[in-house]
Amino acid sequence: TLGAAEREGGYPSALRAFEASGESLPAAQAWRAHLELAECAKRGAALPQVKYHLAQALLAQPCTVQVWLESCRTLDELGELEEC
């Protein structure tokens, strides 16, 4: 899982685990993975990656309220609410 990979090696490890899952990750779950990667990147202070993964989650599920709420909450925590 991404959480286990992050515990082992931070955001880069979680990203590698996500990329390794490749096509095996159902499209319906990709947005959740991107939200989780955004959180990993936030903990690693990688703002451009946070924004990238939030954008990918929103592209994957633009009508899902949870994606918007999580994205705006994360950006607010980072002082980047105007991005929302």
Contact map, one row per residue, 1 for C-alpha under 8 A:
111110000000000010000000000000000000000000000000000000000000000000000000000000000000
111111000000011011000000000000001001100000000000000000000000000000000000000000000000
111111100000010000000000000000000000000000000000000000000000000000000000000000000000
111111110000010000000000000000000000000000000000000000000000000000000000000000000000
111111111100110010000000000000000000000000000000000000000000000000000000000000000000
011111111111110000000000000000000000000100000000000000000000000000000000000000000000
001111111100000000000000000000000000000000000000000000000000000000000000000000000000
000111111100100000000000000000000000000000000000000000000000000000000000000000000000
000011111111110000000000000000000000000000000000000000000000000000000000000000000000
000011111111110000000000000000000000000100010000000000000000000000000000000000000000
000001001111111000000000000000000000100110110000000000000000000000000000000000000000
000001001111111100000000000000000000000000000000000000000000000000000000000000000000
000011011111111110000000000000000000000000000000000000000000000000000000000000000000
011111001111111111000000000000000000100100000000000000000000000000000000000000000000
010000000011111111100000000000000000100000000000000000000000000000000000000000000000
000000000001111111110000000000000000000000000000000000000000000000000000000000000000
110010000000111111111000000000000000000000000000000000000000000000000000000000000000
010000000000011111111100000000001000000000000000000000000000000000000000000000000000
000000000000001111111100000000000000000000000000000000000000000000000000000000000000
000000000000000111111100000000000000000000000000000000000000000000000000000000000000
000000000000000011111111100000000000000000000000000000000000000000000000000000000000
000000000000000001111111100000000000000000000000000000000000000000000000000000000000
000000000000000000001111110000000000000000000000000000000000000000000000000000000000
000000000000000000001111110000000000000000000000000000000000000000000000000000000000
000000000000000000001111111011000000000000000000000000000000000000000000000000000000
000000000000000000000011111111000000000000000000000000000000000000000000000000000000
000000000000000000000000111111100000000000000000000000000001000000000000000000000000
000000000000000000000000011111100000000000000000000000000000000000000000000000000000
000000000000000000000000111111111000000000000000000000000000000000000000000000000000
000000000000000000000000111111111100000000000000000000001001000000000000000000000000
000000000000000000000000001111111110000000000000000000011101100000100000000000000000
000000000000000000000000000011111111000000000000000000001000000000000000000000000000
010000000000000001000000000011111111100000000000000000000000000000000000000000000000
000000000000000000000000000001111111110000000000000011011000000000000000000000000000
000000000000000000000000000000111111111000000000000011001000000000100110000000000000
010000000000000000000000000000011111111100000000000000000000000000000000000000000000
010000000010011000000000000000001111111110000000010010000000000000000000000000000000
000000000000000000000000000000000111111111000000111111000000000000000000000000000000
000000000000000000000000000000000011111111100000010000000000000000000000010000000000
000001000110010000000000000000000001111111110000000000000000000000000000000000000000
000000000010000000000000000000000000111111111110110000000000000000000000000000000000
000000000000000000000000000000000000011111111110010000000000000000000000000000000000
000000000010000000000000000000000000001111111100000000000000000000000000000000000000
000000000110000000000000000000000000000111111100000000000000000000000000000000000000
000000000000000000000000000000000000000011111110000000000000000000000000000000000000
000000000000000000000000000000000000000011111111110000000000000000000000000000000000
000000000000000000000000000000000000000011001111111000000000000000000000000000000000
000000000000000000000000000000000000000000000111111100000000000000000000000000000000
000000000000000000000000000000000000010010000111111110000000000000000000000000000000
000000000000000000000000000000000000111011000111111111000000000000000000000000000000
000000000000000000000000000000000000010000000011111111100000000000000000000000000000
000000000000000000000000000000000000010000000001111111110000000000000000000000000000
000000000000000000000000000000000110110000000000111111111000000000000000000000000000
000000000000000000000000000000000110010000000000011111111100000000000010000000000000
000000000000000000000000000000000000000000000000001111111110000000000000000000000000
000000000000000000000000000000100100000000000000000111111111000000000000000000000000
000000000000000000000000000001110110000000000000000011111111110000100000000000000000
000000000000000000000000000000100000000000000000000001111111110000110000000000000000
000000000000000000000000000000000000000000000000000000111111110000000000000000000000
000000000000000000000000001001100000000000000000000000011111110000000000000000000000
000000000000000000000000000000100000000000000000000000001111111100100000000000000000
000000000000000000000000000000000000000000000000000000001111111100110000000000000000
000000000000000000000000000000000000000000000000000000000000111110000000000000000000
000000000000000000000000000000000000000000000000000000000000111111110000000000000000
000000000000000000000000000000000000000000000000000000000000001111111000000000000000
000000000000000000000000000000000000000000000000000000000000000111111100000000000000
000000000000000000000000000000100010000000000000000000001100110111111110000000000000
000000000000000000000000000000000000000000000000000000000100010111111111000000000000
000000000000000000000000000000000000000000000000000000000000000011111111100000000000
000000000000000000000000000000000010000000000000000000000000000001111111110000000000
000000000000000000000000000000000010000000000000000001000000000000111111111000000001
000000000000000000000000000000000000000000000000000000000000000000011111111100001001
000000000000000000000000000000000000000000000000000000000000000000001111111110000000
000000000000000000000000000000000000001000000000000000000000000000000111111111000000
000000000000000000000000000000000000000000000000000000000000000000000011111111111011
000000000000000000000000000000000000000000000000000000000000000000000001111111111000
000000000000000000000000000000000000000000000000000000000000000000000000111111111000
000000000000000000000000000000000000000000000000000000000000000000000000011111111000
000000000000000000000000000000000000000000000000000000000000000000000000001111111000
000000000000000000000000000000000000000000000000000000000000000000000000001111111111
000000000000000000000000000000000000000000000000000000000000000000000001001111111111
000000000000000000000000000000000000000000000000000000000000000000000000000000011111
000000000000000000000000000000000000000000000000000000000000000000000000001000011111
000000000000000000000000000000000000000000000000000000000000000000000011001000011111
